[in-house]
Amino acid sequence: MKILTINCGSSSIKYKLYDFPTGKLLSKGIIERIGEENSTISSHTEGMQKVFSSLMESKVLENLDEIKAIGHRVVHGGEKFRYPQIINPEVMTMIEECAKLAPLHNPANLEGIKAVTSTLPKVKQVAVFDTAFHQTIPDYAYLYALPLEYYDKYRIRRYGFHGTSHQYVAIQASKILRKPLSKLKLITCHLGNGCSITAIDRGRSIDTSMGFTPLEGLIMGTRCGDIDVASVLYLMEKENLSIPCVDEILNKKSGLLGISRISNDVRVLKEEIKKGNKQARLALDMFIYRIKKYIGAYYFILGGVDAICFTAGIGENNPDIIRKISKSICKVSSKTKILVIPTDEEYIIASLTYRIVKREN
């Protein structure tokens, strides 16, 4: 059975085609700069048509009917979705309702679903939610200390994200350590433009750094991470800022970009540090410090850790940063393994999609 995975960003579509039950990767690619100035692709619908054309031109498919199911990464599923779902109008409505909690992601995810529907209206589509893996977090960890009525009315709580990545890395760590996941305590660190850390106790997420939205937690490429809310209110008053303006600052102008004033790209910052740029160094020092802070907290919450796993763009490609973080870990426990594991969120999405579609048939 051929399963296509789709991961839509605001201006991109990443895709992979698998054959199941073998899990063999048949093709992959990315469509970028959708809707941007001078781009030849104006919408996600056009982008999906480009994806399908590429699959046909490469001879991976003889016709599109060979695709039996399509799995979509959907960032925010709220409390409604603990498991992947066959996409129907009700599911799409719920994804749209969650868009206000993940404004950079859910609208793009919906665009991808609609684009597929317009081209392949009969193919089964499955939504795999980033938040689902973290639905095992206990209430004392996911609740905020606000009046409880706001949780009751609006479901304001910690949801967590990058769930498919954390889940995949945990499974791979189990294979590397040759121990059942049910007997392992792990800390998984997804470090890319978006960053999150998760404490995993015997295969279950028990805490994670991202919160109600993907803004909380670590310092990221353009997101500030943890911040005193009162400082935001103060800034709004002093600068006479609207809510959309503040949202733009916190999500798109802060983090590594905001501190360095240069770039959100670690590669660029490292080159600037070689030239003696102090703000680039400060940005990276703050980034590393916040990671160590969370790892330390989760180490004691778990009561010791078998392995700390690093993944995603920064985590997989910056051994110098991993060494700086690991130094502190080794002082606490020489038994804790440090693992760098390339993530494959698409594989998890494809395997979950296959499982659901097979069950439905």
N, C-alpha and C positions, 0 to 999 in steps of 0.2 A: 504494500500500500504506500503510495507516494503522499507525503505530508509536506506542505509548504508552511514555513513560519514567516510571520511578518512583524517587524518592529518599526513602527512609524514614529519619527520625531517630527518636530514642527516643520522642518524643511528637508526631511530625509526619509528613505525607506530602506531598511536592511532586511535582506531575505536569505533564507536557506531552504533547500529542497532535500528531503531525506527519503530513504526507502525503509519502511518498517515491515516486519519486526526486526530486521538486522540493524537498523539505526545508521545505515551507511549514508554518508553525506554525498549527494549527487551534484549539487551546485550551490553557489552562494554569490552574493553581490550587494551593492549598495547604490541607490539613486540619491544624489545630493542636490542641494541648492534649489529645491522645489519652491516655486513661487518667488524666488529672489530676482533681483534686477539682472537683466541680460541672460536669464536662464531660459532654456528652450522648453522646460517643463513647468507648466503654470499651476498644476494642482496635483493632489494625491491620486486622483482618478487617472490622470495622464501618467503619473509615476507608476501606478500599478500596471497600466497597459504596457509600459516600457519593461517592467519586470517580466510579464508574460511573454512579450516579444523576445526578450533575451533568452528565456528558457527554451523557446521554440527554435530560435536561430542557432543555439548551441547544440541542438539535437538531443538534449537531455529528455525532452518530451516530444512525442510525435503529435499529440494533440492535448489540449488543456483538460479534456475529460479524464486524463490519467491522474490528475490531482484529486484525491478522494476527500481531503480535508485540509483546512487552513487554520493554523493556530496563531492567534494574535497576542502579543504582549500588551496588557492593559495595566497601567501603573496603579490606579487607585480603585479598589473595589469596596471600600468602606467595611462595615461589619456584615453587610448583606452576603458577601461571597467568601466563603471559607475554602472553596474548591473551584477548579475550572468549570466553566459553564458553556453549554451549547448556546450560541448567540441567537436570540429571538428579539422581537420588539421590546418585551419587558426588560430584558438584560441591557439592551441598548439605552433604554430610558434611564436605568440605574447608573450606567456608566456616565451618561450625560449629567446626572445629578451630582456625581462625584467629581465632575470637572472643576468645580469651584475649589476643591481641595488639592487638585494637581493641575493648575491652569496651564502649565508648560507641556503637559503630557497627554492627559485624557482627551482633549479635543483632537489632537493629532491621531491618537489611537482610534477614535471614532471615525475620523476621515478615512483611515485605512480600511476599516470594516465596510464603510459605505462604498468605497472604491471597488472593493472585491465584489460586493453585492451587485453593483451595476454591470460588472463584466461576467461574473460567474454566479448568477442568482441561485442556482440549485446546489452548489457545493456547501457542505457542512462547514461552519465556522465555529471555532472555540475560543473563548476569552480565557487567558491565563493571567491571573492577577498577581502583581508584585506584592500586594499586601497579604495575600492568603497564607503564606508560610508563617507570618508573624501572628496569626490568630490564636496561637497557643500561649502567647504572653499572658501571665496572670493579671488580674485586675489591679493588684497593688503596684504593678509595674507599668500598666498602660494608662491608668487614670492620672489626670492632672489634679493638683490640689485647689481647684476652683470649686465654687458652690456646686454640689452634685446635680442640682437642677439643670445645669447647662449640658451635662452629659446626657441626662434623661431627655432633654428637649432637642439637642442638636448633635448628640453623639461626638462631642469634643473629647478626644482621647489620643493616645499614641497608636498609630497604625503600623508604621515601619514600611520600608520599601526595599528594592533590590532582592526581593524574596527568592526569585528563581535563581539568581546568582549565588546567594548564600546557601541555598539548598543544594545546588550542583557542587559547589566547592566542598561542602560537608560530606557529600557522598564520595567524592574523589579522595578526600582526606582519609576516609575509612578504608578505601582500597589501598592507599599508599602505606598506611600504618598497619594494615592487615588485622584490623580489629572491627567488630561489628559497630555500626553507628550507635546502636543502643547501649554501648559501653564506653562511649567517648564524651569528653567535655572539650568543646572547641570554641575558639573565638575566630570569626571570619571577618576579614577586612576588605571590603569592596572599595578600592581607591581609584576613581576615575575623575571625570569632570564633576560628577556627583559622587559623594562618598558616604558610606555607612559601615558601621561595625555591629555585629550581632553575636550575642552569647547563646551558644547552642548546647543544651544539656541532653545528651542521649537522643540526638536527632530532632529535638524540639527547640524552637526559638523561645527563649525566656526573657530576653530584653534586646532592644536594638536602638541605635542612636538617632535615627530619623523619627519624626513624631507624627503629629496631626497632618502635616504636609512634609514634603521632602526637604524643607528648609532647616529643620532642627538638626543639632548634632555637630558633626565635624565641620571644620573649615573646608570649603569646596572651591571649585574653579571660580564661580561667580556668586555663590551663596555664602552668607555670613556664618551659618551654623548657630550654635547657642549664643544667646544675647539677652541681656536684661530688658524686658519689655518696656520698662519705664524709660529707658534711654531712647527707645523708638518714639514714645509719646512726647518726650522732651524735644527730640529732633523735629517732629511734626509741628510742634508749636513754634519753635525758633525759626524754622525755614518755611513755615506756612505751607506744608506739604499735604497733598490729597492722599487718600488711601491708595489709588493706583500708582502714584509717584513713589510712595514708600515701598510698595510691593516690588516695583521695578528696581529700586535701590537694593533691597534685601536679597532679591533673587538673581539679578543680572549685573549688578555693579559692585558687588562686595567680594568677599572671599580673597583668593589669591590675586585676582585682578584689582580689587579695591585697595589692598594693602600695598601691592607692588607698584600700582599705577602704570603697569606695563602690559601684563598678559595674565591670562588664566592658565597658560600652558607651562607645566613644570619644566619642559625642555628649554623653553625660552628663558625662564627664570634662572636655571642652572648656568646657562651661557652668560647671563647678566652678572651672576655672582662671581664668575671668573674674571669679569672686568672690574670688580670691586663695587658693584651696585648694592648699597646697604639696604634699600627697601626690598629688593628681590630676596636678599638673605633673610630679612625680617619676616617676610611672607612665608618662606619655606620653614623657618624656625617655628613660627606659630602653627603652621600646618602639622608639623611633626609632633610638637608638644601636645596638641589636642588629641592626636591619635594615641599617644602614650597614656594620656589621662584616661581615655575611655578603656583602653586595654587593661590598665591597672584596676579600674572599677569593676570590670567584668571578671577579671581574674579572681577577685575576692568574692564576688557574687556566686561564681561557680564553685568556689572552694578548691581552686587549683585547675589547671588546664593541661590537656594532653598535647594540644597543638594550637598554634596561632597561624592562621592561613591568610596569605595576601593574594589579591587578585585584581583584575581590571587593568586599565591602561597604565596607571601609575604603579600599582602594586606589582604588576608583572614585569615592568621594564626599567625599574630604578633600584638596582641592588644596593646602591649607596644609601638611599633613604631607608630601605629595609634594615640595613646594618645598624643605622643610627637608632632605629626603633628597637631592634633586637638586643642591643647592648643593655638596655634597662631591664628587659625581660630576663636575660641570662643572669643578672644579679639577683633576681628573685628566685628563679628555678632553673637549674641546669637540665632538668628532665623534660622541660617543655620543648617540643619540636617546633621549628620554624619552617613553614612550607610556603612555597610560591606555586600557585595552581592556576593555570589559564582558565578563565571562566568560559562557559558555553551555555548561556541562558537559552539560546535557540534550541539546543538539544533537549533540555528539560521541557520547554514548551511543546516541542514535537512529540516527545514520548508521552506527555500527559494528554495531548490531543489524540494520539493514536489509541491510548487506553480508553478514553471516553467514547470515541467513535466506534471502536470495536465492541464496547459494551452496549452501545445504542443499537448496533446491528444485530 
